[in-house]
Amino acid sequence: MLNQFSDCVSALERISSNLWWSWQAGGDQLWARLSPQIWEECQHSPKALLRQLGDDLTAVLSDQPSLREEILEWDQRLTDALSADETWHSEVGAPCEGGVVYFCSEFGLHESIATYSGGLGILAGDHVKSASDLGLPFSAVGLLYRNGYVQQRLNAEGGQEAEFLTFNFEDYPAVLAVNESGQTLRVEAPLLDGETCQCQVWEMSVGRVKLYLLDADLEENPPEVRALTAKLYGGDHITRIQQELILGVGGVRALRALDINPRVYHLNEGHSSFLNLERLRELKEAGVSWSESVAQVRSSSVFTTHTPVEAGHDRFDHETAWRGLQWFGETMGMSREEVLKLGQWPDETDSTALFNMTLLAMQTCEHLNGVAALHGEVSRQMFKRFWGDIPTDQVPITSVTNGVHAPTWQSEPVRRFLFEGLGELGPERWIEDETWSTVAQLSNESLWAAKSSSRRALIELARRREATRRERLGLPVWEDRLDPNALTIGFARRFATYKRASLIFSEMDRLIRILEAAPGPVQLFFAGKAHPADEGGKALVKAVYEASEHPALKGRVLLIEDYDIDVGRAMVQGSDVWLNNPRRPKEASGTSGMKVAMNGGLNLSILDGWWPEGYNGDNGWAIGEEKEYSDPEIQDREDAMSLYHLLENEVIPTFFDRGADGLPQRWLESSKSAIASCTPQFHSHRQVRDYVRALYSIAR
């Protein structure tokens, strides 16, 4: 018996040391069985759970023999998953032999790991998980943030207040990388004015993939340097450029210290563009000519742009850029003007033009892509100037439409529904489009039960969050009118102004008339953070909160505090309708609506980002028209009118149109259409396979 306890404790340590469990069916339940209360208190961190249980773990295990057996089974499953030789990558001839490394400033892997702020990080996390599932020789590089991203606290008036927590990296599934002599690995990264900093490297296991995260919080660094990796997207432009030097230059040096020399470098957004300057420096020291060095770096580099608004690209004034790049100029024998030209338009004549990280990536990467078909078109138009006088359709920027990792985002009830209906070709495996068409034949009753279960889970989470907020502020108990049978509309994303979080409230009287005339209850959930420096975004947060306090809406409209992966997962799983109304064409892709569709929810969305590729007329609704506006006020008004019309005449009537069995038959047919049409097309497995075929396999 003692050996079995010891084996179980060792197995739990191994399982907790790899995030693989987090996207397996039943993963959360495994840990919750050890202690439901601690599991919630520690924000779903297995390492923290085991640490807090301490010596009590043996007592917990002794009372649950079936749990001991389950733990050992999970341990064996993990071993089998990591050691399997036959993968998609091997089956298609190993096109990425030599390896791919993926650089990003944030990775959204799990709510217990504070390395993300929003969509970019979630996309990166899903990309890594699919790379693992598909068996790619793949690694990733980022930064480890001691204080993470801002924690959102809503005050009594609904204003957003920023709070930064301090995270214990020992509670992460990460270990410090060591050198050949077993000492903690250190790499040096350049900062401003010739200064440098020391960084240690944390290795995090995400299935088969190793994610390397640089951390400058070391005693040998001065306090202001230690703070550089404290906050994600924190500080001013001086902090930002130094973070990007650590990520790009320090990241390459970390790879070399770990003897990792991949064939392909994938730059996910411009934050990591300095990595190619370090690669040019390496080639220079190896005696390779400048022209050959540039050719080698460009041919092996893939760059993904996510921002269809020029102001959204990282840019630095000349003085700041040179302070950060003087080390490169001196090493390469290049003048200040030659170095700064690498971050400018080729035809730029203004000597004071800003140094643009996206343009640096374009100078040093041959393989370029946007993140949706429409975004590819917008990017070709935006960056046409880079290639001079050529037709827009010949600009060498392709597109790979984003995807989401279905096992991470599909609810347990929906996964069971699909597995029971499709057998082994359920959500645990990648399957092709034609197989998903059989979803239409599955039981409406079973799907409705799965959706109802997910809706109840969302309501429970929302109530817990609001109760916690009110207890903290000493507010009275919330006037709760949430209903598990109500039509549930969700809106969750970064509160940037162009996303128009408050559009549905723009004509409050009309919205109230629509809701009061509905044949059944309708409720709305909102979640989202504004960047601490974004006053417009914070104003939107407050506007949504104030709308939720309107006497006619109070109790059935709720702004959920502190949007994170836990909230996001509940929202996409529990919402019947997903509201998405950015100002077209400013949304590069968006991925939350993909997750909703995979859970049988219906999108009510502007035809922007991914939705023009996903909308088929039967799996949701399109707000407004596919046209350009010169006046944003007219655009907002017309889109709002379209939104109200659809709510009143399509969305609400369809949901409450019940058959003799009490089920919304037309709604459920559309729900199954959403699952069948969007799961294979917008799965991150498809996305990663597209990267392999269109970009990774041709990069050298």
ZAMARGU-4260 file (C-alpha; in steps of 0.2 Angstrom, whole numbers, plus 5000, padded with zeros to 4 digits):
<rodrens>
0) 5000/5000/5000 | 5014/5012/5004 | 5022/5009/4987 | 5005/5013/4979 | 5004/5029/4988
5) 5022/5034/4984 | 5018/5029/4965 | 5003/5040/4965 | 5012/5055/4973 | 5026/5053/4960
10) 5013/5051/4946 | 5004/5067/4952 | 5021/5077/4951 | 5024/5071/4934 | 5006/5075/4928
15) 5007/5092/4936 | 5023/5096/4927 | 5016/5096/4910 | 5001/5106/4904 | 4995/5091/4893
20) 4982/5087/4906 | 4973/5104/4904 | 4966/5099/4887 | 4961/5081/4891 | 4943/5077/4895
25) 4942/5076/4914 | 4958/5085/4918 | 4950/5098/4929 | 4940/5084/4938 | 4955/5074/4942
30) 4963/5088/4952 | 4947/5094/4960 | 4944/5077/4967 | 4960/5080/4978 | 4952/5095/4986
35) 4938/5105/4977 | 4940/5120/4989 | 4959/5122/4987 | 4957/5119/4968 | 4947/5134/4966
40) 4957/5144/4979 | 4973/5141/4969 | 4966/5146/4952 | 4967/5128/4946 | 4986/5126/4948
45) 4990/5108/4951 | 5007/5113/4958 | 5000/5125/4970 | 4986/5112/4975 | 4999/5099/4979
50) 5010/5111/4988 | 4995/5117/4999 | 4989/5099/5002 | 5007/5094/5008 | 5006/5080/5020
55) 4987/5079/5019 | 4989/5072/5002 | 4992/5054/5008 | 4976/5055/5019 | 4966/5061/5004
60) 4973/5046/4993 | 4970/5034/5007 | 4951/5038/5007 | 4949/5036/4988 | 4956/5020/4980
65) 4947/5023/4964 | 4956/5040/4963 | 4973/5031/4965 | 4969/5020/4951 | 4964/5035/4940
70) 4980/5044/4944 | 4991/5030/4938 | 4980/5028/4922 | 4983/5047/4919 | 5001/5045/4922
75) 5002/5031/4909 | 4992/5040/4896 | 5004/5055/4898 | 5019/5044/4895 | 5010/5036/4880
80) 5006/5053/4873 | 5023/5060/4874 | 5032/5044/4867 | 5021/5040/4852 | 5031/5039/4836
85) 5016/5040/4824 | 5010/5057/4823 | 5002/5068/4809 | 5019/5076/4806 | 5028/5059/4803
90) 5013/5053/4792 | 5015/5067/4780 | 5034/5065/4778 | 5041/5076/4792 | 5041/5092/4782
95) 5047/5102/4797 | 5063/5091/4800 | 5076/5103/4808 | 5063/5111/4819 | 5053/5126/4821
100) 5054/5139/4835 | 5040/5151/4838 | 5043/5168/4846 | 5029/5178/4855 | 5027/5191/4869
105) 5013/5182/4877 | 5006/5164/4878 | 4989/5160/4884 | 4990/5142/4890 | 4979/5141/4906
110) 4972/5153/4919 | 4984/5148/4932 | 4999/5154/4921 | 5000/5173/4920 | 5009/5175/4903
115) 4994/5182/4893 | 4983/5197/4891 | 4971/5192/4877 | 4969/5186/4859 | 4987/5186/4854
120) 4992/5175/4868 | 4977/5164/4867 | 4981/5161/4849 | 4999/5157/4853 | 4994/5145/4867
125) 4983/5136/4855 | 4996/5135/4841 | 5008/5127/4853 | 4995/5114/4859 | 4991/5109/4841
130) 5010/5108/4837 | 5011/5096/4851 | 4996/5086/4846 | 5002/5085/4828 | 5019/5080/4833
135) 5029/5094/4825 | 5047/5097/4831 | 5043/5113/4839 | 5049/5124/4853 | 5043/5142/4858
140) 5051/5157/4866 | 5043/5171/4877 | 5045/5181/4893 | 5040/5176/4911 | 5031/5190/4920
145) 5032/5191/4939 | 5016/5202/4940 | 5008/5195/4924 | 4995/5206/4915 | 4983/5218/4924
150) 4970/5211/4936 | 4954/5220/4933 | 4945/5226/4948 | 4928/5235/4946 | 4924/5248/4959
155) 4907/5252/4965 | 4903/5263/4950 | 4910/5251/4938 | 4926/5259/4935 | 4941/5248/4930
160) 4955/5249/4943 | 4972/5240/4940 | 4979/5227/4952 | 4995/5218/4949 | 4998/5202/4958
165) 5015/5193/4962 | 5016/5176/4955 | 5026/5161/4962 | 5034/5153/4947 | 5036/5137/4958
170) 5017/5135/4956 | 5020/5134/4937 | 5024/5118/4927 | 5041/5125/4924 | 5059/5121/4929
175) 5075/5132/4927 | 5086/5127/4913 | 5103/5122/4918 | 5120/5122/4909 | 5131/5107/4906
180) 5138/5108/4924 | 5121/5108/4932 | 5121/5127/4936 | 5106/5138/4932 | 5108/5144/4914
185) 5111/5163/4912 | 5110/5172/4896 | 5115/5190/4893 | 5103/5202/4883 | 5107/5220/4878
190) 5097/5235/4885 | 5099/5254/4881 | 5115/5263/4880 | 5126/5248/4880 | 5120/5241/4896
195) 5115/5223/4897 | 5105/5211/4909 | 5107/5193/4915 | 5092/5182/4912 | 5088/5165/4918
200) 5077/5153/4907 | 5062/5143/4913 | 5057/5128/4903 | 5039/5124/4903 | 5032/5108/4896
205) 5016/5110/4885 | 5013/5092/4879 | 5028/5088/4867 | 5033/5106/4866 | 5045/5115/4876
210) 5042/5133/4880 | 5057/5144/4885 | 5053/5159/4895 | 5066/5172/4900 | 5066/5180/4917
215) 5077/5195/4922 | 5071/5195/4940 | 5089/5191/4947 | 5099/5198/4961 | 5113/5202/4950
220) 5102/5214/4940 | 5098/5231/4947 | 5080/5234/4953 | 5075/5244/4937 | 5082/5229/4926
225) 5074/5216/4937 | 5057/5225/4934 | 5058/5223/4915 | 5050/5206/4915 | 5038/5211/4929
230) 5023/5216/4919 | 5016/5211/4902 | 5013/5227/4892 | 5017/5237/4907 | 5028/5253/4907
235) 5032/5266/4894 | 5041/5264/4877 | 5058/5263/4886 | 5052/5248/4895 | 5044/5241/4879
240) 5060/5242/4869 | 5070/5233/4882 | 5057/5220/4884 | 5058/5217/4866 | 5077/5216/4866
245) 5076/5203/4880 | 5063/5193/4870 | 5072/5194/4853 | 5090/5195/4856 | 5090/5186/4873
250) 5078/5173/4866 | 5090/5168/4852 | 5105/5167/4865 | 5095/5156/4876 | 5091/5144/4861
255) 5110/5143/4858 | 5114/5140/4876 | 5102/5126/4875 | 5110/5119/4859 | 5094/5123/4849
260) 5097/5128/4831 | 5080/5127/4822 | 5078/5128/4803 | 5063/5139/4804 | 5060/5155/4815
265) 5042/5161/4817 | 5039/5178/4823 | 5022/5180/4829 | 5019/5199/4828 | 5033/5212/4828
270) 5038/5212/4847 | 5051/5199/4843 | 5059/5206/4827 | 5075/5210/4836 | 5079/5191/4835
275) 5084/5193/4817 | 5097/5206/4821 | 5105/5194/4833 | 5105/5181/4820 | 5113/5193/4808
280) 5126/5196/4821 | 5130/5178/4823 | 5132/5176/4804 | 5144/5191/4804 | 5155/5183/4818
285) 5155/5167/4808 | 5162/5176/4793 | 5147/5176/4782 | 5145/5192/4771 | 5131/5204/4774
290) 5121/5200/4758 | 5122/5181/4761 | 5118/5183/4780 | 5102/5193/4775 | 5097/5180/4762
295) 5099/5166/4775 | 5089/5175/4789 | 5075/5180/4777 | 5073/5163/4769 | 5071/5154/4786
300) 5060/5167/4794 | 5041/5167/4795 | 5032/5183/4801 | 5013/5184/4806 | 5005/5201/4807
305) 4990/5203/4817 | 4986/5222/4817 | 4976/5230/4803 | 4979/5247/4810 | 4995/5256/4807
310) 4995/5264/4824 | 4994/5247/4832 | 5012/5242/4827 | 5026/5245/4839 | 5036/5260/4834
315) 5050/5270/4842 | 5058/5287/4840 | 5075/5287/4833 | 5084/5291/4849 | 5076/5277/4858
320) 5079/5265/4844 | 5097/5269/4842 | 5100/5268/4861 | 5093/5250/4860 | 5103/5245/4844
325) 5119/5254/4845 | 5127/5237/4850 | 5121/5230/4834 | 5128/5244/4824 | 5145/5243/4832
330) 5146/5224/4830 | 5141/5225/4812 | 5151/5241/4807 | 5135/5250/4802 | 5131/5268/4804
335) 5116/5274/4815 | 5107/5279/4798 | 5110/5261/4791 | 5104/5253/4807 | 5088/5263/4809
340) 5084/5261/4790 | 5080/5243/4794 | 5065/5248/4803 | 5058/5260/4790 | 5050/5260/4773
345) 5062/5257/4759 | 5057/5274/4751 | 5057/5284/4767 | 5065/5301/4765 | 5060/5308/4782
350) 5076/5306/4793 | 5065/5307/4809 | 5053/5294/4804 | 5049/5281/4818 | 5058/5264/4819
355) 5044/5251/4815 | 5046/5234/4822 | 5034/5227/4809 | 5045/5235/4795 | 5060/5227/4803
360) 5051/5210/4802 | 5047/5213/4784 | 5065/5218/4780 | 5072/5202/4788 | 5058/5189/4784
365) 5054/5182/4767 | 5038/5173/4772 | 5023/5184/4778 | 5005/5181/4782 | 4990/5189/4789
370) 4978/5180/4800 | 4962/5179/4790 | 4958/5180/4771 | 4951/5198/4774 | 4966/5203/4785
375) 4977/5197/4771 | 4969/5209/4759 | 4970/5223/4771 | 4988/5219/4775 | 4993/5219/4756
380) 4985/5236/4754 | 4993/5243/4770 | 5010/5237/4766 | 5010/5238/4747 | 5022/5253/4748
385) 5036/5242/4755 | 5037/5233/4738 | 5036/5249/4727 | 5025/5251/4712 | 5017/5233/4710
390) 4999/5228/4710 | 4991/5225/4727 | 4987/5207/4723 | 5005/5204/4719 | 5011/5210/4736
395) 5019/5194/4744 | 5008/5193/4760 | 4998/5178/4761 | 4985/5173/4774 | 4983/5158/4786
400) 4966/5160/4795 | 4968/5158/4814 | 4961/5143/4823 | 4957/5138/4841 | 4961/5122/4850
405) 4945/5113/4851 | 4950/5101/4866 | 4954/5116/4876 | 4938/5126/4872 | 4924/5114/4870
410) 4914/5110/4885 | 4914/5093/4893 | 4895/5090/4889 | 4897/5095/4871 | 4913/5084/4869
415) 4903/5069/4876 | 4888/5073/4864 | 4900/5073/4850 | 4909/5057/4856 | 4893/5048/4858
420) 4887/5053/4841 | 4903/5051/4831 | 4912/5037/4841 | 4931/5037/4840 | 4929/5051/4827
425) 4924/5063/4841 | 4932/5079/4847 | 4947/5070/4853 | 4954/5068/4836 | 4957/5078/4820
430) 4944/5073/4807 | 4940/5081/4790 | 4926/5091/4784 | 4915/5077/4777 | 4915/5067/4793
435) 4908/5083/4803 | 4893/5083/4791 | 4886/5069/4801 | 4883/5080/4816 | 4867/5085/4807
440) 4860/5068/4811 | 4864/5069/4830 | 4850/5070/4843 | 4843/5088/4846 | 4838/5083/4863
445) 4856/5078/4868 | 4863/5094/4861 | 4850/5104/4870 | 4855/5095/4886 | 4873/5099/4883
450) 4870/5117/4880 | 4859/5119/4895 | 4872/5111/4906 | 4885/5124/4899 | 4873/5138/4901
455) 4871/5134/4920 | 4890/5133/4922 | 4892/5150/4915 | 4878/5157/4927 | 4887/5149/4942
460) 4904/5156/4938 | 4896/5174/4935 | 4887/5173/4951 | 4903/5168/4961 | 4913/5182/4953
465) 4900/5195/4956 | 4898/5189/4974 | 4916/5190/4977 | 4917/5208/4970 | 4902/5214/4981
470) 4909/5206/4996 | 4926/5215/4993 | 4917/5232/4991 | 4904/5229/5005 | 4890/5231/4992
475) 4873/5223/4995 | 4869/5207/4987 | 4866/5208/4968 | 4848/5208/4962 | 4850/5192/4952
480) 4837/5188/4939 | 4848/5176/4929 | 4839/5161/4922 | 4846/5144/4916 | 4833/5143/4903
485) 4836/5161/4896 | 4843/5166/4879 | 4860/5170/4884 | 4870/5182/4874 | 4889/5184/4877
490) 4902/5197/4873 | 4920/5195/4879 | 4936/5202/4872 | 4948/5216/4875 | 4939/5232/4878
495) 4947/5242/4863 | 4936/5256/4857 | 4935/5249/4839 | 4927/5233/4846 | 4912/5244/4852
500) 4907/5234/4868 | 4893/5246/4871 | 4885/5246/4854 | 4870/5236/4859 | 4866/5249/4872
505) 4867/5264/4860 | 4848/5265/4859 | 4843/5259/4876 | 4824/5262/4874 | 4824/5251/4859
510) 4834/5237/4867 | 4822/5237/4882 | 4807/5236/4871 | 4814/5221/4862 | 4819/5212/4878
515) 4802/5216/4886 | 4793/5210/4871 | 4803/5193/4870 | 4792/5178/4873 | 4805/5172/4885
520) 4819/5179/4896 | 4835/5186/4888 | 4851/5189/4898 | 4868/5196/4893 | 4885/5193/4900
525) 4900/5205/4896 | 4918/5202/4901 | 4934/5211/4895 | 4949/5222/4901 | 4955/5238/4894
530) 4974/5242/4895 | 4978/5252/4910 | 4983/5266/4899 | 4968/5266/4887 | 4956/5279/4894
535) 4944/5276/4879 | 4943/5257/4883 | 4941/5260/4902 | 4927/5272/4898 | 4918/5258/4888
540) 4920/5246/4903 | 4911/5259/4914 | 4898/5262/4900 | 4894/5243/4900 | 4893/5243/4919
545) 4881/5258/4920 | 4870/5250/4907 | 4869/5234/4917 | 4863/5245/4932 | 4848/5252/4922
550) 4832/5247/4931 | 4825/5238/4916 | 4841/5227/4914 | 4847/5225/4932 | 4849/5207/4937
555) 4850/5200/4919 | 4864/5210/4912 | 4881/5207/4920 | 4899/5213/4917 | 4910/5199/4924
560) 4925/5206/4933 | 4943/5201/4928 | 4942/5193/4911 | 4954/5178/4910 | 4954/5161/4902
565) 4943/5154/4916 | 4929/5167/4912 | 4932/5166/4893 | 4930/5147/4893 | 4914/5148/4903
570) 4908/5162/4891 | 4911/5153/4875 | 4904/5137/4881 | 4888/5144/4890 | 4883/5157/4878
575) 4869/5154/4865 | 4873/5169/4855 | 4890/5177/4853 | 4890/5196/4850 | 4904/5203/4840
580) 4903/5220/4833 | 4920/5228/4829 | 4921/5242/4816 | 4925/5233/4800 | 4938/5230/4794
585) 4948/5233/4810 | 4947/5216/4817 | 4961/5206/4810 | 4954/5189/4814 | 4946/5186/4831
590) 4945/5169/4838 | 4932/5169/4852 | 4917/5166/4840 | 4926/5151/4833 | 4926/5143/4851
595) 4907/5148/4853 | 4903/5139/4836 | 4912/5123/4841 | 4901/5123/4857 | 4885/5125/4847
600) 4883/5143/4850 | 4878/5155/4836 | 4888/5170/4831 | 4879/5187/4829 | 4893/5196/4821
605) 4900/5210/4809 | 4907/5202/4793 | 4925/5206/4799 | 4940/5195/4803 | 4936/5176/4802
610) 4917/5178/4801 | 4916/5181/4782 | 4925/5164/4780 | 4914/5155/4793 | 4897/5162/4790
615) 4886/5151/4779 | 4869/5158/4781 | 4863/5144/4793 | 4876/5145/4807 | 4873/5162/4814
620) 4869/5180/4808 | 4879/5194/4799 | 4877/5211/4806 | 4877/5225/4793 | 4885/5225/4776
625) 4902/5222/4769 | 4905/5240/4764 | 4918/5254/4768 | 4912/5269/4779 | 4921/5286/4779
630) 4911/5292/4794 | 4912/5280/4809 | 4896/5288/4817 | 4886/5283/4802 | 4894/5266/4803
635) 4890/5264/4821 | 4872/5269/4818 | 4869/5258/4804 | 4877/5243/4812 | 4866/5246/4828
640) 4850/5246/4818 | 4855/5230/4809 | 4859/5222/4826 | 4842/5227/4834 | 4833/5221/4818
645) 4841/5204/4819 | 4838/5202/4838 | 4820/5207/4836 | 4816/5197/4821 | 4828/5183/4819
650) 4838/5178/4835 | 4825/5180/4849 | 4810/5172/4839 | 4821/5157/4833 | 4827/5153/4851
655) 4809/5153/4858 | 4801/5144/4844 | 4798/5128/4852 | 4791/5111/4846 | 4779/5099/4854
660) 4794/5092/4863 | 4798/5109/4870 | 4814/5111/4860 | 4819/5125/4848 | 4821/5114/4833
665) 4826/5127/4821 | 4839/5134/4833 | 4847/5117/4836 | 4848/5113/4818 | 4858/5129/4816
670) 4868/5125/4832 | 4873/5108/4824 | 4877/5118/4808 | 4889/5129/4818 | 4898/5114/4825
675) 4900/5105/4809 | 4905/5120/4798 | 4917/5128/4810 | 4925/5114/4820 | 4936/5107/4806
680) 4938/5124/4797 | 4943/5134/4812 | 4952/5121/4823 | 4970/5126/4827 | 4976/5109/4820
685) 4970/5115/4803 | 4979/5132/4806 | 4995/5123/4810 | 4994/5111/4796 | 4992/5126/4784
690) 5007/5134/4792 | 5017/5119/4789 | 5011/5117/4771 | 5012/5135/4765 | 5026/5142/4776
695) 5036/5131/4787 | 5040/5118/4774 | 5046/5130/4761 | 5057/5141/4774 | 5075/5136/4774
</rodrens>
